[in-house]
Amino acid sequence: MGSADPATRSPRHWPGPRAWWNLAAAGIVLRLLLAPHGGYPSDVASFRAWATLLARDGASAFYGSGFADYLPGYLYVLWLIGKVDAAVGLSETAWLVALKVPAILADVAGAWLVLASGLGAGHPRALPVAASYLFNPGVVFISAVWGQADAVAALLVLAGVAFLTQRDAPGTVVVGGATLLTLAVLVKPQTAPALLPAGLVVLRLAGVAGVPAMPGAVTRDTGASALRPGLLVAAVAVPLAVTALAAWPFDLTPLGLVGRLRAAAAVYPYGSVMAFNLWGAIVGFWTGDGVRWLGLPLVAWGALLTTGAAVLVAALTWRAGCSQVLPAAVAAVLVAAFAFPTRVHERYLLPALPVLAIAGYQDRRFHWAYAALSALLALNVVYAYTRPHLHTVLLPPWVETTVFAPPVVRALGLVAVGAAAWLLAVLAGHAATPRRRRTP
């Protein structure tokens, strides 16, 4: 995001704060017009039931009282909504809107962070890029129509990445970034791969291997630096403390939290849960991930490919040796975490989008990936939301026989795979050809 004052670093084409507030107002109005309608039936029903239960019985009685496949992070938001209902008695429509408000606010806050990152980088099109996220069809659909909370996790990942690329005191950077990224995982565990490149950046900041990469310095530092053990302690202690504090009211031990995570992962043991990814392309949707393909179960293939992509991102992040490569690295690993593993839902691509948007300020190739994957997300969530068995909305037959014809849907899964491979290649180029950057 950069710590420089936007007033002194704003690009020439920045029209001023009024333009942003007009955009933000339009984005909120659009979402509020959509919010009283729609709602993915099972998700909305679960959120409402959990909110009511938390408000009535408290957190300690939550787990074990019924089906729950969420970690504690987002349950605090639902708890608050349940308390509001207990105080004022929400109508059916008000319930639906209330359940969508947190994600709507996260959409707007995420767009603001995209704008602030662009202004900090002096990018001439920061406002249009922020607007493209605020009015991104897939993002709008997930928050204002579907009623899911992926935008909240996306905001936390984006904010954590922005913290770790600032030019402020390293201690503040590490504590802030670690807190935000840990909260993102507690809200949506599929954001956990972002911790890998972020952790390597923290190691560089702490002077591990004697080659720290302070933001704004050279892309690959060569000067030695003293080890900063305090930063290493903070990098470990902060995530543990945040996790423990979040789990404590729910009477969860660390092992209990791991058990909840494993139970949540076991709910959908399929190759692809309607995600346009590798397994959606190869075996279609709702195929058990124990099915063998080329001699191995799908789940094993997914784990191997995802681990390989994560290891490659880690190696390239370390080789680049600069915190400024973090947005590109996080974007690449999150796209890979959508494209390759099994048990992936259609919405899991969303957290990568705002990170791709800010990565594009340094390399516009990431903006091309952002545009392509935004279109993929929009098509994917509309496809998943309009299946006949849900009784939500049915698409015209011509759409089902063209845009969403089975061969087209399978081909769309390969878009995610191609995008992941291309992002890894671009990241490799950044790691192999370091460029000196000036400290402002």
C-alpha positions as CSV (number, residue, x, y, z in Angstrom):
1,M,0.0,0.0,0.0
2,G,2.9,2.3,0.7
3,S,3.2,4.8,3.6
4,A,3.7,7.9,1.4
5,D,1.0,10.5,1.7
6,P,-1.4,10.1,-1.3
7,A,-1.8,13.8,-1.5
8,T,1.8,14.1,-2.4
9,R,2.1,11.0,-4.6
10,S,-1.3,11.0,-6.3
11,P,-1.1,10.5,-10.1
12,R,-1.9,13.4,-12.4
13,H,-5.2,11.8,-13.4
14,W,-6.5,11.3,-9.8
15,P,-9.7,13.5,-9.8
16,G,-9.9,13.8,-6.0
17,P,-11.7,12.2,-3.2
18,R,-15.2,13.2,-4.4
19,A,-14.8,10.7,-7.3
20,W,-14.1,7.9,-4.9
21,W,-17.0,8.7,-2.6
22,N,-19.4,8.9,-5.6
23,L,-18.2,5.5,-6.7
24,A,-18.5,4.1,-3.2
25,A,-22.0,5.4,-2.9
26,A,-23.0,3.9,-6.2
27,G,-21.5,0.6,-5.3
28,I,-23.4,0.5,-2.0
29,V,-26.7,1.5,-3.6
30,L,-26.3,-1.2,-6.2
31,R,-25.7,-3.8,-3.6
32,L,-28.6,-2.6,-1.3
33,L,-31.0,-2.8,-4.3
34,L,-30.0,-6.4,-4.8
35,A,-29.7,-7.5,-1.2
36,P,-33.4,-8.0,-0.4
37,H,-33.5,-10.6,-3.2
38,G,-31.9,-14.0,-3.9
39,G,-29.7,-15.8,-1.3
40,Y,-28.2,-19.2,-1.8
41,P,-30.7,-21.3,0.2
42,S,-28.4,-23.6,2.3
43,D,-25.9,-20.8,3.0
44,V,-28.5,-18.3,4.1
45,A,-30.3,-20.8,6.2
46,S,-27.1,-21.9,7.9
47,F,-26.0,-18.4,8.6
48,R,-29.3,-17.5,10.1
49,A,-29.5,-20.6,12.3
50,W,-25.9,-20.1,13.5
51,A,-26.6,-16.4,14.3
52,T,-29.7,-17.3,16.3
53,L,-28.0,-20.1,18.2
54,L,-25.0,-17.9,19.1
55,A,-27.2,-15.1,20.3
56,R,-29.3,-17.4,22.4
57,D,-26.8,-19.8,23.8
58,G,-23.4,-18.2,23.4
59,A,-20.3,-19.4,21.8
60,S,-19.4,-22.2,24.3
61,A,-22.5,-24.1,23.3
62,F,-22.1,-23.7,19.6
63,Y,-20.0,-26.5,18.4
64,G,-21.6,-29.9,19.0
65,S,-25.1,-28.5,18.9
66,G,-25.6,-29.2,15.2
67,F,-24.0,-28.9,11.8
68,A,-21.2,-26.3,11.6
69,D,-18.4,-26.3,9.0
70,Y,-17.0,-22.9,9.8
71,L,-14.1,-21.9,12.0
72,P,-14.7,-19.2,14.7
73,G,-13.6,-16.2,12.6
74,Y,-16.9,-15.3,10.8
75,L,-19.0,-16.7,13.6
76,Y,-18.4,-13.5,15.6
77,V,-20.0,-11.5,12.8
78,L,-23.0,-13.8,12.8
79,W,-23.1,-13.6,16.6
80,L,-23.5,-9.8,16.3
81,I,-26.3,-10.1,13.7
82,G,-28.1,-12.6,16.0
83,K,-27.8,-10.1,18.9
84,V,-29.4,-7.4,16.7
85,D,-32.3,-9.7,15.8
86,A,-32.8,-10.6,19.5
87,A,-33.0,-6.8,20.3
88,V,-35.2,-5.6,17.5
89,G,-36.7,-8.7,15.8
90,L,-35.7,-8.7,12.2
91,S,-38.2,-9.4,9.5
92,E,-37.5,-12.1,6.8
93,T,-36.3,-9.4,4.4
94,A,-34.3,-7.7,7.1
95,W,-32.6,-11.0,7.9
96,L,-31.5,-11.5,4.3
97,V,-30.1,-8.0,4.1
98,A,-28.4,-8.2,7.5
99,L,-26.6,-11.4,6.5
100,K,-25.3,-9.7,3.3
101,V,-24.2,-6.4,4.9
102,P,-20.8,-7.6,6.2
103,A,-19.7,-8.8,2.8
104,I,-21.1,-5.6,1.2
105,L,-19.0,-3.5,3.5
106,A,-16.0,-5.7,2.8
107,D,-16.4,-5.1,-0.9
108,V,-16.3,-1.3,-0.5
109,A,-13.4,-1.5,2.0
110,G,-11.5,-3.8,-0.4
111,A,-12.0,-1.4,-3.3
112,W,-10.7,1.5,-1.1
113,L,-7.6,-0.5,-0.3
114,V,-7.1,-1.2,-4.0
115,L,-7.4,2.5,-4.6
116,A,-5.0,3.4,-1.8
117,S,-2.4,0.9,-3.0
118,G,-2.6,2.5,-6.5
119,L,-2.2,6.0,-5.2
120,G,0.7,4.9,-3.0
121,A,2.4,3.5,-6.1
122,G,1.6,6.6,-8.1
123,H,-0.4,4.6,-10.7
124,P,-2.3,6.8,-13.1
125,R,-5.3,4.4,-13.3
126,A,-5.8,3.7,-9.6
127,L,-9.4,4.9,-9.5
128,P,-10.5,2.8,-12.6
129,V,-8.9,-0.3,-11.1
130,A,-10.6,0.3,-7.8
131,A,-13.9,0.8,-9.6
132,S,-13.4,-2.4,-11.5
133,Y,-13.2,-4.3,-8.2
134,L,-16.1,-2.4,-6.7
135,F,-18.4,-3.2,-9.6
136,N,-16.8,-6.6,-10.4
137,P,-19.8,-8.7,-11.4
138,G,-18.7,-11.8,-9.6
139,V,-17.8,-9.9,-6.4
140,V,-21.1,-8.1,-6.4
141,F,-23.0,-11.3,-7.1
142,I,-21.4,-13.2,-4.2
143,S,-22.0,-10.5,-1.6
144,A,-25.3,-8.9,-2.6
145,V,-27.1,-11.8,-4.3
146,W,-25.6,-15.1,-3.1
147,G,-25.1,-13.8,0.5
148,Q,-21.7,-15.4,1.2
149,A,-18.8,-14.0,3.2
150,D,-15.8,-14.6,0.9
151,A,-15.4,-10.8,0.5
152,V,-14.6,-10.5,4.2
153,A,-11.7,-13.0,3.8
154,A,-10.6,-11.3,0.6
155,L,-10.4,-7.9,2.5
156,L,-8.4,-9.4,5.3
157,V,-5.9,-11.0,2.8
158,L,-5.6,-7.8,0.9
159,A,-5.1,-5.7,4.0
160,G,-2.5,-8.2,5.3
161,V,-0.5,-8.0,2.1
162,A,-0.8,-4.2,2.1
163,F,0.6,-4.1,5.6
164,L,3.6,-6.3,4.7
165,T,4.5,-4.1,1.8
166,Q,4.5,-0.8,3.7
167,R,7.6,1.2,4.5
168,D,6.8,1.6,8.2
169,A,8.5,0.2,11.2
170,P,9.1,-3.5,10.7
171,G,7.5,-4.4,14.0
172,T,4.3,-2.7,13.1
173,V,4.4,-4.3,9.6
174,V,4.8,-7.8,11.0
175,V,2.2,-7.6,13.8
176,G,-0.4,-6.0,11.5
177,G,0.2,-8.3,8.6
178,A,0.3,-11.4,10.8
179,T,-2.9,-10.5,12.6
180,L,-4.9,-9.7,9.4
181,L,-3.7,-12.9,7.5
182,T,-4.5,-15.1,10.6
183,L,-8.0,-13.6,10.8
184,A,-8.5,-14.3,7.1
185,V,-7.7,-18.0,7.6
186,L,-10.1,-18.1,10.6
187,V,-12.8,-16.7,8.3
188,K,-12.1,-18.7,5.2
189,P,-9.4,-21.4,5.6
190,Q,-8.8,-21.6,1.8
191,T,-6.9,-18.3,2.2
192,A,-4.2,-20.2,4.2
193,P,-1.8,-20.5,1.2
194,A,-1.2,-16.8,1.4
195,L,0.7,-17.4,4.7
196,L,3.5,-19.1,2.9
197,P,4.9,-16.2,0.8
198,A,3.9,-13.8,3.6
199,G,6.0,-15.8,6.1
200,L,9.0,-15.7,3.8
201,V,8.8,-12.0,3.5
202,V,8.7,-11.7,7.3
203,L,11.9,-13.9,7.5
204,R,13.6,-11.4,5.1
205,L,12.4,-8.5,7.2
206,A,13.9,-10.2,10.3
207,G,17.2,-10.6,8.6
208,V,17.2,-14.4,8.2
209,A,20.1,-15.5,5.9
210,G,21.5,-12.0,6.3
211,V,19.6,-10.7,3.2
212,P,16.6,-8.8,4.4
213,A,14.4,-7.1,1.8
214,M,13.1,-3.9,3.3
215,P,10.3,-2.4,1.3
216,G,11.5,0.2,-1.2
217,A,15.0,-1.1,-1.3
218,V,16.5,-3.1,-4.1
219,T,14.5,-6.0,-5.5
220,R,17.2,-8.5,-4.4
221,D,19.3,-7.2,-1.5
222,T,22.9,-8.2,-1.2
223,G,23.9,-6.4,2.0
224,A,24.2,-8.3,5.2
225,S,22.0,-7.3,8.2
226,A,21.8,-8.3,11.8
227,L,19.2,-10.8,12.8
228,R,16.1,-9.3,14.4
229,P,14.8,-12.1,16.7
230,G,12.0,-9.9,18.0
231,L,10.3,-9.9,14.6
232,L,10.6,-13.7,14.4
233,V,9.0,-14.1,17.8
234,A,6.2,-11.7,16.8
235,A,5.7,-13.6,13.5
236,V,5.0,-16.8,15.5
237,A,3.4,-15.4,18.6
238,V,0.9,-13.1,16.9
239,P,-0.9,-15.8,14.8
240,L,-0.9,-18.2,17.8
241,A,-2.4,-15.5,20.1
242,V,-5.0,-14.4,17.6
243,T,-6.1,-18.0,17.0
244,A,-6.2,-18.8,20.7
245,L,-8.2,-15.7,21.5
246,A,-10.7,-16.4,18.7
247,A,-11.1,-20.1,19.7
248,W,-11.3,-19.5,23.5
249,P,-15.0,-18.4,23.8
250,F,-16.0,-21.5,21.8
251,D,-14.1,-23.8,24.2
252,L,-11.8,-25.0,21.5
253,T,-8.3,-26.2,22.2
254,P,-5.7,-26.0,19.4
255,L,-6.4,-29.7,18.7
256,G,-10.1,-29.0,18.7
257,L,-9.6,-26.3,16.2
258,V,-7.6,-28.6,13.9
259,G,-10.4,-31.2,14.3
260,R,-13.0,-28.6,13.3
261,L,-10.9,-27.8,10.2
262,R,-10.6,-31.5,9.2
263,A,-14.3,-32.0,9.7
264,A,-15.1,-29.0,7.5
265,A,-12.8,-30.2,4.8
266,A,-14.5,-33.6,4.9
267,V,-18.0,-32.2,4.2
268,Y,-17.5,-32.1,0.4
269,P,-15.2,-35.0,-0.6
270,Y,-15.5,-34.3,-4.3
271,G,-13.1,-33.5,-7.1
272,S,-14.8,-30.1,-7.8
273,V,-17.8,-28.6,-6.0
274,M,-18.9,-26.7,-9.1
275,A,-15.6,-24.9,-9.4
276,F,-14.3,-24.2,-12.9
277,N,-10.9,-25.7,-12.2
278,L,-8.7,-28.6,-13.2
279,W,-11.1,-31.3,-11.8
280,G,-14.2,-29.6,-13.1
281,A,-12.5,-29.8,-16.5
282,I,-11.3,-33.4,-16.2
283,V,-14.0,-35.3,-14.2
284,G,-16.9,-32.7,-14.0
285,F,-18.7,-31.8,-10.7
286,W,-19.7,-33.9,-7.7
287,T,-17.3,-36.7,-8.5
288,G,-15.8,-38.3,-5.4
289,D,-12.1,-37.3,-5.0
290,G,-11.3,-40.9,-4.1
291,V,-11.8,-41.8,-7.8
292,R,-8.5,-42.8,-9.4
293,W,-7.0,-40.9,-12.3
294,L,-3.8,-42.1,-13.9
295,G,-3.3,-44.5,-11.0
296,L,-3.8,-42.0,-8.1
297,P,-6.9,-40.7,-6.3
298,L,-8.0,-37.3,-7.3
299,V,-7.3,-36.0,-3.8
300,A,-3.7,-37.1,-4.0
301,W,-3.2,-35.5,-7.4
302,G,-4.7,-32.3,-6.1
303,A,-2.5,-32.3,-3.0
304,L,0.6,-33.0,-5.1
305,L,-0.1,-30.2,-7.7
306,T,-1.1,-27.7,-5.0
307,T,2.0,-28.5,-2.9
308,G,4.2,-28.2,-6.0
309,A,2.8,-24.8,-6.9
310,A,3.2,-23.6,-3.4
311,V,6.8,-24.8,-3.2
312,L,7.5,-23.0,-6.4
313,V,5.9,-19.8,-5.2
314,A,7.9,-20.0,-2.0
315,A,11.2,-20.5,-3.9
316,L,10.5,-17.6,-6.2
317,T,9.5,-15.4,-3.4
318,W,12.7,-16.1,-1.5
319,R,14.8,-15.7,-4.6
320,A,13.2,-12.3,-5.4
321,G,14.1,-11.2,-1.9
322,C,11.8,-8.2,-1.7
323,S,8.5,-7.6,0.0
324,Q,7.3,-5.8,-3.1
325,V,6.9,-9.1,-4.8
326,L,4.5,-10.3,-2.2
327,P,1.2,-9.2,-4.0
328,A,2.3,-11.2,-7.1
329,A,3.3,-14.2,-5.0
330,V,0.1,-14.2,-2.9
331,A,-2.0,-13.8,-6.1
332,A,-0.2,-16.7,-7.8
333,V,-0.5,-19.1,-4.8
334,L,-4.2,-18.3,-4.3
335,V,-5.0,-18.9,-7.9
336,A,-3.1,-22.2,-7.8
337,A,-5.1,-23.1,-4.6
338,F,-8.3,-22.7,-6.7
339,A,-7.1,-24.4,-9.8
340,F,-5.4,-27.6,-8.5
341,P,-6.9,-29.0,-5.3
342,T,-10.0,-31.1,-4.9
343,R,-13.0,-30.0,-2.7
344,V,-12.9,-26.5,-4.1
345,H,-16.1,-24.4,-4.4
346,E,-16.8,-21.9,-7.1
347,R,-16.4,-18.8,-4.8
348,Y,-12.8,-19.7,-3.7
349,L,-11.3,-17.6,-6.5
350,L,-12.5,-14.3,-5.1
351,P,-9.7,-13.6,-2.5
352,A,-7.1,-13.7,-5.3
353,L,-8.8,-10.9,-7.3
354,P,-8.0,-7.8,-5.2
355,V,-4.5,-9.0,-4.7
356,L,-4.1,-9.4,-8.5
357,A,-5.4,-5.9,-8.8
358,I,-2.7,-4.4,-6.7
359,A,0.0,-6.7,-8.2
360,G,-0.9,-5.1,-11.5
361,Y,0.3,-1.7,-10.4
362,Q,3.8,-3.1,-10.7
363,D,3.3,-5.3,-13.7
364,R,0.3,-4.8,-15.9
365,R,0.3,-8.5,-16.9
366,F,-1.4,-9.2,-13.5
367,H,-4.2,-6.9,-14.6
368,W,-4.7,-9.1,-17.6
369,A,-5.0,-12.1,-15.3
370,Y,-7.3,-10.1,-13.0
371,A,-9.6,-9.4,-15.9
372,A,-9.7,-13.0,-17.2
373,L,-10.2,-14.5,-13.8
374,S,-12.9,-11.9,-12.9
375,A,-14.8,-13.1,-15.9
376,L,-14.3,-16.7,-14.9
377,L,-15.5,-16.0,-11.4
378,A,-18.6,-14.3,-12.7
379,L,-19.5,-17.2,-15.0
380,N,-18.7,-19.7,-12.3
381,V,-20.9,-18.3,-9.6
382,V,-23.8,-17.7,-12.0
383,Y,-23.5,-21.3,-13.2
384,A,-23.5,-22.6,-9.6
385,Y,-26.3,-20.4,-8.4
386,T,-28.7,-21.3,-11.2
387,R,-28.6,-25.1,-11.1
388,P,-32.2,-26.5,-11.3
389,H,-31.9,-28.4,-8.0
390,L,-31.5,-25.2,-6.1
391,H,-34.8,-23.7,-7.1
392,T,-33.3,-20.2,-7.3
393,V,-33.3,-18.8,-10.8
394,L,-33.4,-20.8,-14.1
395,L,-31.4,-19.5,-17.0
396,P,-32.9,-19.3,-20.5
397,P,-32.4,-22.6,-22.4
398,W,-30.1,-20.9,-25.0
399,V,-27.7,-20.0,-22.3
400,E,-27.6,-23.5,-21.0
401,T,-26.9,-24.9,-24.5
402,T,-24.2,-22.3,-25.4
403,V,-22.4,-20.5,-22.6
404,F,-22.9,-23.3,-20.1
405,A,-22.9,-26.3,-22.5
406,P,-20.9,-29.2,-20.9
407,P,-17.9,-28.9,-23.3
408,V,-17.7,-25.1,-22.7
409,V,-17.9,-25.6,-18.9
410,R,-15.1,-28.1,-19.0
411,A,-13.0,-25.8,-21.1
412,L,-13.6,-22.9,-18.7
413,G,-11.9,-25.1,-16.0
414,L,-8.8,-25.0,-18.0
415,V,-8.8,-21.2,-17.9
416,A,-8.0,-21.3,-14.2
417,V,-5.2,-23.9,-14.8
418,G,-3.7,-21.8,-17.6
419,A,-3.9,-18.6,-15.5
420,A,-2.2,-20.3,-12.6
421,A,0.6,-21.6,-14.8
422,W,1.0,-18.2,-16.4
423,L,1.2,-16.3,-13.1
424,L,3.8,-18.7,-11.9
425,A,5.8,-18.0,-15.0
426,V,5.5,-14.2,-14.6
427,L,6.5,-14.6,-10.9
428,A,9.6,-16.6,-12.1
429,G,10.5,-13.7,-14.4
430,H,10.4,-11.3,-11.5
431,A,12.6,-13.5,-9.4
432,A,15.1,-14.1,-12.2
433,T,15.5,-10.5,-13.3
434,P,15.7,-8.2,-10.2
435,R,15.4,-4.5,-10.8
436,R,16.6,-1.8,-8.5
437,R,13.9,0.3,-7.0
438,R,14.3,3.7,-5.5
439,T,13.3,4.5,-2.0
440,P,10.9,7.5,-2.2
